[in-house]
Amino acid sequence: MKKIEIDFSIKSMDTDNSFRTIGEYKNNRMKFLDNEDNTNYLVFHKDIVEYYKKGNSDMKYKFDLSNTTKGEYLLSNYKFVFDIKTIQLIVDENRVLIEFKLYQDKELVNRTKINIKYIFIKEEQ
C-alpha cells in the first residue's frame, strides 16, 4: 500500500466541491475519505473505472467510454438507478479525469466532471 496525497474536485449541475486529503493506492485501487467522512474507492481496469462511495449515501458507478453503463445511488433507503454515458475518461500517472452524464428514463438528470490529481508520498526511511 502506498500513501497518496489527493486533490479532488467534482462539478455538476448542482454540486461544486473540492478538497485535499491523504489516501492509499494498492492493486489498481485508490481509497480515501472525502470532506464529509465518506469512504471513496476508485478501481482501475483496462478501459473502465469503477467508483464507489460509502457513508451517508452509497454510490456505485461504472465508467466506460465504449458503453452506456448502470449506476446506483442509495440514500435513506431510496435507490436511484441511472444510465451513465461517459463523455471523457482519462487515467494518467498522476491524474484521473471523468466526465459523464446521468440519465433516468432517457432524461438527463445531471452532468458531472470529476478531476483527481494525486502524488505518491515518499516513505520516510
LUMNULUM-109501 format. One record per residue: residue in one letter; x negated, y, z of N, C-alpha, C, O in turn; residue number from 1. Coordinates in Angstrom, 2 decimals, padded with zeros to 5 digits. Layout:
REM residues N
fidren | neast | nnorth | nup | caeast | canorth | caup | ceast | cnorth | cup | oeast | onorth | oup | bator
A | X | Y | Z | X | Y | Z | X | Y | Z | X | Y | Z | NUM
...
This chain:
REM residues 125
fidren | neast | nnorth | nup | caeast | canorth | caup | ceast | cnorth | cup | oeast | onorth | oup | bator
M | -000.85 | -001.18 | 000.00 | 000.00 | 000.00 | 000.00 | -000.89 | 001.24 | 000.00 | -001.82 | 001.34 | 000.79 | 1
K | -000.59 | 002.16 | -000.89 | -001.32 | 003.41 | -000.98 | -000.40 | 004.55 | -000.59 | 000.75 | 004.60 | -001.02 | 2
K | -000.91 | 005.45 | 000.22 | -000.14 | 006.63 | 000.61 | -000.18 | 007.64 | -000.53 | -001.21 | 007.82 | -001.18 | 3
I | 000.96 | 008.31 | -000.75 | 001.03 | 009.33 | -001.78 | 001.69 | 010.59 | -001.24 | 002.56 | 010.53 | -000.36 | 4
E | 001.26 | 011.71 | -001.77 | 001.89 | 012.99 | -001.47 | 002.83 | 013.29 | -002.63 | 002.43 | 013.25 | -003.80 | 5
I | 004.09 | 013.58 | -002.31 | 005.14 | 013.70 | -003.33 | 005.71 | 015.12 | -003.33 | 006.03 | 015.68 | -002.29 | 6
D | 005.84 | 015.66 | -004.53 | 006.54 | 016.93 | -004.75 | 007.77 | 016.56 | -005.59 | 007.64 | 016.26 | -006.78 | 7
F | 008.96 | 016.58 | -004.97 | 010.20 | 016.08 | -005.57 | 011.14 | 017.25 | -005.85 | 011.31 | 018.12 | -005.01 | 8
S | 011.74 | 017.25 | -007.03 | 012.81 | 018.23 | -007.31 | 013.91 | 017.55 | -008.12 | 013.66 | 016.70 | -008.97 | 9
I | 015.13 | 017.96 | -007.81 | 016.30 | 017.46 | -008.53 | 017.20 | 018.65 | -008.83 | 017.52 | 019.44 | -007.95 | 10
K | 017.60 | 018.76 | -010.09 | 018.51 | 019.83 | -010.51 | 019.64 | 019.20 | -011.31 | 019.41 | 018.41 | -012.22 | 11
S | 020.86 | 019.56 | -010.94 | 022.02 | 019.07 | -011.69 | 023.03 | 020.19 | -011.77 | 022.74 | 021.34 | -011.42 | 12
M | 024.22 | 019.86 | -012.22 | 025.27 | 020.87 | -012.35 | 025.69 | 021.41 | -010.99 | 026.20 | 022.53 | -010.89 | 13
D | 025.49 | 020.62 | -009.93 | 025.91 | 021.06 | -008.60 | 024.82 | 020.95 | -007.53 | 025.11 | 021.15 | -006.35 | 14
T | 023.59 | 020.64 | -007.92 | 022.51 | 020.44 | -006.96 | 021.23 | 021.11 | -007.46 | 020.92 | 021.07 | -008.65 | 15
D | 020.52 | 021.73 | -006.54 | 019.19 | 022.24 | -006.83 | 018.39 | 022.08 | -005.55 | 018.49 | 022.90 | -004.64 | 16
N | 017.61 | 021.02 | -005.48 | 016.94 | 020.66 | -004.23 | 015.49 | 020.29 | -004.54 | 015.21 | 019.63 | -005.55 | 17
S | 014.58 | 020.71 | -003.68 | 013.20 | 020.29 | -003.82 | 012.57 | 020.18 | -002.44 | 012.96 | 020.87 | -001.50 | 18
F | 011.58 | 019.30 | -002.34 | 010.89 | 019.11 | -001.06 | 009.56 | 018.42 | -001.31 | 009.32 | 017.87 | -002.39 | 19
R | 008.72 | 018.46 | -000.30 | 007.44 | 017.74 | -000.32 | 007.48 | 016.72 | 000.80 | 008.03 | 016.98 | 001.87 | 20
T | 006.88 | 015.56 | 000.55 | 006.88 | 014.51 | 001.56 | 005.70 | 013.57 | 001.32 | 005.02 | 013.65 | 000.29 | 21
I | 005.48 | 012.69 | 002.26 | 004.47 | 011.64 | 002.12 | 005.23 | 010.32 | 001.93 | 006.20 | 010.04 | 002.62 | 22
G | 004.77 | 009.54 | 000.99 | 005.40 | 008.25 | 000.71 | 004.36 | 007.18 | 000.52 | 003.19 | 007.35 | 000.88 | 23
E | 004.80 | 006.07 | -000.05 | 003.87 | 004.98 | -000.32 | 004.13 | 004.41 | -001.70 | 005.24 | 004.48 | -002.23 | 24
Y | 003.08 | 003.84 | -002.28 | 003.16 | 003.24 | -003.61 | 002.53 | 001.86 | -003.55 | 001.38 | 001.71 | -003.15 | 25
K | 003.30 | 000.86 | -003.95 | 002.81 | -000.52 | -003.90 | 003.62 | -001.35 | -004.88 | 004.84 | -001.23 | -004.96 | 26
N | 002.93 | -002.20 | -005.65 | 003.58 | -003.14 | -006.58 | 004.61 | -002.45 | -007.48 | 005.74 | -002.92 | -007.60 | 27
N | 004.21 | -001.36 | -008.11 | 005.09 | -000.61 | -009.02 | 006.34 | -000.08 | -008.34 | 007.39 | 000.07 | -008.98 | 28
R | 006.25 | 000.21 | -007.04 | 007.39 | 000.75 | -006.30 | 006.95 | 001.94 | -005.46 | 005.96 | 001.87 | -004.72 | 29
M | 007.69 | 003.03 | -005.57 | 007.47 | 004.22 | -004.78 | 008.56 | 004.30 | -003.72 | 009.73 | 004.09 | -004.02 | 30
K | 008.17 | 004.59 | -002.48 | 009.13 | 004.69 | -001.39 | 008.83 | 005.95 | -000.59 | 007.67 | 006.24 | -000.27 | 31
F | 009.90 | 006.72 | -000.26 | 009.70 | 007.94 | 000.53 | 011.02 | 008.36 | 001.17 | 012.10 | 007.96 | 000.74 | 32
L | 010.90 | 009.18 | 002.20 | 012.07 | 009.79 | 002.85 | 012.28 | 011.17 | 002.24 | 011.32 | 011.91 | 002.02 | 33
D | 013.55 | 011.52 | 001.97 | 013.83 | 012.86 | 001.47 | 014.09 | 013.81 | 002.63 | 013.96 | 013.43 | 003.80 | 34
N | 014.45 | 015.04 | 002.31 | 014.62 | 016.05 | 003.36 | 015.91 | 015.86 | 004.17 | 016.17 | 016.65 | 005.08 | 35
E | 016.70 | 014.85 | 003.86 | 017.89 | 014.50 | 004.66 | 017.71 | 013.14 | 005.33 | 018.69 | 012.55 | 005.78 | 36
D | 016.47 | 012.65 | 005.40 | 016.10 | 011.37 | 006.01 | 016.72 | 010.15 | 005.32 | 016.87 | 009.10 | 005.95 | 37
N | 017.07 | 010.27 | 004.05 | 017.47 | 009.12 | 003.26 | 016.20 | 008.44 | 002.74 | 015.22 | 009.11 | 002.42 | 38
T | 016.22 | 007.11 | 002.66 | 015.10 | 006.38 | 002.09 | 015.32 | 006.26 | 000.59 | 016.37 | 005.80 | 000.14 | 39
N | 014.33 | 006.68 | -000.18 | 014.38 | 006.66 | -001.64 | 013.38 | 005.65 | -002.16 | 012.25 | 005.56 | -001.66 | 40
Y | 013.79 | 004.88 | -003.17 | 012.91 | 003.90 | -003.81 | 012.98 | 004.12 | -005.33 | 014.06 | 004.31 | -005.88 | 41
L | 011.84 | 004.11 | -005.98 | 011.78 | 004.05 | -007.43 | 010.99 | 002.81 | -007.79 | 009.88 | 002.61 | -007.30 | 42
V | 011.58 | 001.98 | -008.64 | 010.93 | 000.75 | -009.07 | 010.67 | 000.88 | -010.57 | 011.57 | 001.16 | -011.35 | 43
F | 009.40 | 000.68 | -010.94 | 008.97 | 000.88 | -012.32 | 008.80 | -000.45 | -013.04 | 008.05 | -001.32 | -012.60 | 44
H | 009.52 | -000.59 | -014.15 | 009.40 | -001.74 | -015.03 | 008.81 | -001.24 | -016.35 | 008.45 | -000.07 | -016.46 | 45
K | 008.72 | -002.10 | -017.33 | 008.07 | -001.72 | -018.60 | 008.70 | -000.45 | -019.21 | 008.00 | 000.53 | -019.42 | 46
D | 009.98 | -000.45 | -019.50 | 010.64 | 000.70 | -020.10 | 011.84 | 001.18 | -019.28 | 012.67 | 001.95 | -019.77 | 47
I | 011.93 | 000.72 | -018.05 | 013.09 | 001.01 | -017.20 | 012.61 | 001.49 | -015.84 | 011.60 | 001.01 | -015.32 | 48
V | 013.34 | 002.44 | -015.26 | 013.09 | 002.88 | -013.89 | 014.39 | 002.69 | -013.11 | 015.46 | 003.13 | -013.54 | 49
E | 014.29 | 002.03 | -011.97 | 015.43 | 001.89 | -011.08 | 015.24 | 002.86 | -009.92 | 014.14 | 003.02 | -009.40 | 50
Y | 016.33 | 003.51 | -009.52 | 016.28 | 004.48 | -008.43 | 017.35 | 004.11 | -007.40 | 018.53 | 004.03 | -007.72 | 51
Y | 016.90 | 003.88 | -006.17 | 017.80 | 003.53 | -005.07 | 017.66 | 004.56 | -003.97 | 016.57 | 005.07 | -003.70 | 52
K | 018.78 | 004.87 | -003.34 | 018.76 | 005.75 | -002.17 | 019.64 | 005.12 | -001.11 | 020.76 | 004.68 | -001.39 | 53
K | 019.12 | 005.07 | 000.12 | 019.89 | 004.50 | 001.23 | 019.89 | 005.50 | 002.38 | 018.85 | 006.06 | 002.73 | 54
G | 021.06 | 005.73 | 002.96 | 021.18 | 006.68 | 004.06 | 022.62 | 007.10 | 004.24 | 023.51 | 006.26 | 004.32 | 55
N | 022.85 | 008.42 | 004.30 | 024.23 | 008.90 | 004.49 | 025.10 | 008.60 | 003.27 | 026.32 | 008.63 | 003.35 | 56
S | 024.46 | 008.31 | 002.14 | 025.14 | 007.78 | 000.96 | 024.17 | 006.79 | 000.32 | 022.96 | 006.93 | 000.45 | 57
D | 024.70 | 005.80 | -000.37 | 023.86 | 004.81 | -001.04 | 024.03 | 004.95 | -002.54 | 025.13 | 005.17 | -003.04 | 58
M | 022.93 | 004.81 | -003.24 | 022.94 | 005.02 | -004.67 | 022.09 | 003.95 | -005.35 | 021.03 | 003.58 | -004.84 | 59
K | 022.55 | 003.46 | -006.50 | 021.78 | 002.54 | -007.34 | 021.93 | 003.01 | -008.77 | 023.02 | 002.93 | -009.35 | 60
Y | 020.85 | 003.51 | -009.35 | 020.86 | 003.97 | -010.74 | 019.75 | 003.25 | -011.50 | 018.68 | 002.98 | -010.95 | 61
K | 020.02 | 002.95 | -012.77 | 019.01 | 002.35 | -013.63 | 018.89 | 003.23 | -014.87 | 019.88 | 003.55 | -015.52 | 62
F | 017.65 | 003.60 | -015.20 | 017.38 | 004.49 | -016.33 | 016.66 | 003.73 | -017.43 | 015.62 | 003.11 | -017.21 | 63
D | 017.24 | 003.78 | -018.64 | 016.72 | 003.08 | -019.79 | 017.04 | 003.93 | -021.02 | 018.21 | 004.17 | -021.32 | 64
L | 016.00 | 004.40 | -021.72 | 016.22 | 005.25 | -022.90 | 016.97 | 004.53 | -024.02 | 017.66 | 005.17 | -024.81 | 65
S | 016.82 | 003.21 | -024.08 | 017.40 | 002.44 | -025.20 | 018.86 | 002.06 | -024.99 | 019.56 | 001.76 | -025.96 | 66
N | 019.32 | 002.05 | -023.73 | 020.67 | 001.56 | -023.44 | 021.38 | 002.43 | -022.42 | 020.75 | 003.03 | -021.55 | 67
T | 022.69 | 002.50 | -022.56 | 023.52 | 003.09 | -021.51 | 023.60 | 002.07 | -020.39 | 023.85 | 000.89 | -020.63 | 68
T | 023.38 | 002.52 | -019.16 | 023.36 | 001.62 | -018.01 | 024.46 | 002.00 | -017.03 | 025.14 | 003.01 | -017.21 | 69
K | 024.62 | 001.19 | -016.00 | 025.61 | 001.46 | -014.96 | 024.91 | 002.00 | -013.72 | 023.76 | 001.66 | -013.44 | 70
G | 025.61 | 002.85 | -012.99 | 025.11 | 003.37 | -011.73 | 026.22 | 003.33 | -010.70 | 027.40 | 003.45 | -011.04 | 71
E | 025.82 | 003.17 | -009.43 | 026.80 | 003.15 | -008.34 | 026.41 | 004.17 | -007.28 | 025.23 | 004.37 | -006.99 | 72
Y | 027.42 | 004.80 | -006.73 | 027.23 | 005.76 | -005.64 | 028.26 | 005.44 | -004.57 | 029.46 | 005.49 | -004.83 | 73
L | 027.80 | 005.11 | -003.38 | 028.67 | 004.74 | -002.27 | 028.67 | 005.84 | -001.23 | 027.62 | 006.20 | -000.70 | 74
L | 029.84 | 006.38 | -000.92 | 029.95 | 007.47 | 000.04 | 031.19 | 007.23 | 000.90 | 032.31 | 007.23 | 000.40 | 75
S | 030.97 | 007.02 | 002.19 | 032.08 | 006.81 | 003.14 | 033.10 | 005.79 | 002.65 | 034.29 | 006.08 | 002.59 | 76
N | 032.65 | 004.61 | 002.29 | 033.50 | 003.51 | 001.81 | 034.16 | 003.77 | 000.46 | 035.01 | 002.98 | 000.04 | 77
Y | 033.79 | 004.83 | -000.23 | 034.26 | 005.08 | -001.58 | 033.13 | 004.74 | -002.54 | 032.00 | 005.19 | -002.37 | 78
K | 033.45 | 003.93 | -003.55 | 032.44 | 003.53 | -004.52 | 032.75 | 004.19 | -005.86 | 033.83 | 004.03 | -006.41 | 79
F | 031.77 | 004.93 | -006.37 | 031.89 | 005.58 | -007.66 | 030.97 | 004.84 | -008.63 | 029.80 | 004.60 | -008.32 | 80
V | 031.50 | 004.48 | -009.80 | 030.71 | 003.79 | -010.81 | 030.58 | 004.72 | -012.02 | 031.56 | 005.31 | -012.47 | 81
F | 029.36 | 004.84 | -012.51 | 029.06 | 005.74 | -013.62 | 028.42 | 004.99 | -014.77 | 027.78 | 003.95 | -014.58 | 82
D | 028.60 | 005.52 | -015.96 | 027.78 | 005.14 | -017.10 | 026.65 | 006.16 | -017.13 | 026.89 | 007.37 | -017.04 | 83
I | 025.42 | 005.67 | -017.27 | 024.26 | 006.54 | -017.27 | 023.65 | 006.56 | -018.66 | 023.26 | 005.51 | -019.19 | 84
K | 023.56 | 007.74 | -019.24 | 022.88 | 007.93 | -020.52 | 021.58 | 008.67 | -020.22 | 021.58 | 009.85 | -019.88 | 85
T | 020.47 | 007.95 | -020.36 | 019.16 | 008.53 | -020.09 | 018.72 | 009.36 | -021.29 | 018.66 | 008.87 | -022.41 | 86
I | 018.42 | 010.64 | -021.04 | 018.02 | 011.57 | -022.09 | 016.50 | 011.59 | -022.24 | 015.97 | 011.61 | -023.35 | 87
Q | 015.81 | 011.59 | -021.09 | 014.36 | 011.66 | -021.08 | 013.84 | 010.78 | -019.95 | 014.38 | 010.80 | -018.84 | 88
L | 012.81 | 010.01 | -020.23 | 012.21 | 009.14 | -019.21 | 010.70 | 009.11 | -019.46 | 010.22 | 008.46 | -020.38 | 89
I | 009.98 | 009.82 | -018.60 | 008.53 | 009.90 | -018.72 | 007.92 | 009.41 | -017.42 | 008.23 | 009.92 | -016.34 | 90
V | 007.06 | 008.41 | -017.53 | 006.34 | 007.91 | -016.37 | 004.86 | 007.99 | -016.71 | 004.33 | 007.18 | -017.48 | 91
D | 004.19 | 008.98 | -016.14 | 002.76 | 009.17 | -016.34 | 002.02 | 008.79 | -015.07 | 002.62 | 008.33 | -014.10 | 92
E | 000.72 | 008.98 | -015.09 | -000.11 | 008.59 | -013.95 | 000.27 | 009.32 | -012.67 | 000.21 | 008.73 | -011.59 | 93
N | 000.65 | 010.59 | -012.76 | 000.97 | 011.34 | -011.55 | 002.30 | 012.08 | -011.65 | 002.53 | 013.06 | -010.94 | 94
R | 003.19 | 011.60 | -012.53 | 004.46 | 012.30 | -012.71 | 005.54 | 011.35 | -013.21 | 005.28 | 010.45 | -014.01 | 95
V | 006.74 | 011.58 | -012.71 | 007.92 | 010.88 | -013.20 | 008.95 | 011.95 | -013.54 | 009.27 | 012.79 | -012.70 | 96
L | 009.47 | 011.92 | -014.75 | 010.48 | 012.87 | -015.18 | 011.66 | 012.08 | -015.74 | 011.50 | 011.31 | -016.69 | 97
I | 012.83 | 012.27 | -015.15 | 014.02 | 011.56 | -015.58 | 015.12 | 012.59 | -015.80 | 015.45 | 013.37 | -014.90 | 98
E | 015.68 | 012.60 | -016.99 | 016.82 | 013.45 | -017.29 | 017.94 | 012.56 | -017.78 | 017.74 | 011.72 | -018.66 | 99
F | 019.13 | 012.74 | -017.20 | 020.22 | 011.84 | -017.54 | 021.57 | 012.52 | -017.40 | 021.70 | 013.56 | -016.75 | 100
K | 022.57 | 011.89 | -018.02 | 023.96 | 012.34 | -017.92 | 024.77 | 011.22 | -017.29 | 024.57 | 010.04 | -017.59 | 101
L | 025.68 | 011.59 | -016.41 | 026.59 | 010.64 | -015.78 | 027.98 | 010.81 | -016.37 | 028.48 | 011.92 | -016.51 | 102
Y | 028.58 | 009.68 | -016.73 | 029.92 | 009.69 | -017.30 | 030.84 | 008.80 | -016.47 | 030.41 | 007.76 | -015.96 | 103
Q | 032.09 | 009.21 | -016.36 | 033.15 | 008.37 | -015.81 | 034.29 | 008.42 | -016.82 | 034.76 | 009.49 | -017.19 | 104
D | 034.72 | 007.26 | -017.26 | 035.78 | 007.17 | -018.27 | 035.46 | 008.05 | -019.48 | 036.31 | 008.79 | -019.97 | 105
K | 034.22 | 007.98 | -019.95 | 033.74 | 008.72 | -021.13 | 033.72 | 010.23 | -020.93 | 033.51 | 010.97 | -021.89 | 106
E | 033.95 | 010.71 | -019.71 | 033.92 | 012.14 | -019.43 | 032.64 | 012.48 | -018.68 | 032.29 | 011.83 | -017.69 | 107
L | 031.94 | 013.52 | -019.15 | 030.72 | 013.96 | -018.50 | 031.04 | 014.52 | -017.12 | 031.84 | 015.44 | -016.98 | 108
V | 030.41 | 013.95 | -016.08 | 030.64 | 014.45 | -014.72 | 029.40 | 015.12 | -014.13 | 029.51 | 015.89 | -013.18 | 109
N | 028.22 | 014.83 | -014.70 | 027.02 | 015.51 | -014.21 | 025.88 | 015.31 | -015.18 | 025.81 | 014.31 | -015.90 | 110
R | 025.00 | 016.28 | -015.19 | 023.74 | 016.22 | -015.95 | 022.64 | 016.55 | -014.96 | 022.71 | 017.57 | -014.28 | 111
T | 021.64 | 015.69 | -014.88 | 020.64 | 015.80 | -013.81 | 019.23 | 015.65 | -014.37 | 018.99 | 014.90 | -015.31 | 112
K | 018.30 | 016.38 | -013.75 | 016.88 | 016.24 | -014.07 | 016.13 | 016.04 | -012.76 | 016.22 | 016.85 | -011.84 | 113
I | 015.39 | 014.93 | -012.69 | 014.56 | 014.61 | -011.52 | 013.10 | 014.73 | -011.96 | 012.70 | 014.14 | -012.96 | 114
N | 012.32 | 015.50 | -011.20 | 010.91 | 015.67 | -011.50 | 010.11 | 015.32 | -010.24 | 010.28 | 015.96 | -009.20 | 115
I | 009.26 | 014.32 | -010.35 | 008.45 | 013.89 | -009.22 | 006.99 | 013.98 | -009.62 | 006.56 | 013.35 | -010.59 | 116
K | 006.24 | 014.76 | -008.87 | 004.79 | 014.82 | -009.06 | 004.18 | 014.20 | -007.81 | 004.63 | 014.46 | -006.70 | 117
Y | 003.15 | 013.38 | -008.01 | 002.55 | 012.73 | -006.84 | 001.06 | 012.54 | -007.04 | 000.56 | 012.41 | -008.15 | 118
I | 000.36 | 012.54 | -005.90 | -001.07 | 012.26 | -005.91 | -001.35 | 011.25 | -004.80 | -000.70 | 011.25 | -003.76 | 119
F | -002.32 | 010.39 | -005.07 | -002.72 | 009.41 | -004.07 | -003.59 | 010.11 | -003.03 | -004.46 | 010.90 | -003.37 | 120
I | -003.33 | 009.80 | -001.77 | -004.07 | 010.38 | -000.66 | -005.29 | 009.50 | -000.39 | -005.16 | 008.29 | -000.20 | 121
K | -006.44 | 010.11 | -000.36 | -007.66 | 009.34 | -000.10 | -007.66 | 008.85 | 001.34 | -007.42 | 009.61 | 002.27 | 122
E | -007.93 | 007.57 | 001.50 | -008.02 | 006.95 | 002.84 | -009.32 | 007.40 | 003.48 | -010.37 | 007.42 | 002.83 | 123
E | -009.25 | 007.76 | 004.75 | -010.47 | 008.14 | 005.46 | -011.24 | 006.90 | 005.85 | -010.67 | 005.92 | 006.32 | 124
Q | -012.53 | 006.94 | 005.64 | -013.38 | 005.79 | 005.94 | -013.82 | 005.78 | 007.39 | -014.55 | 004.88 | 007.81 | 125
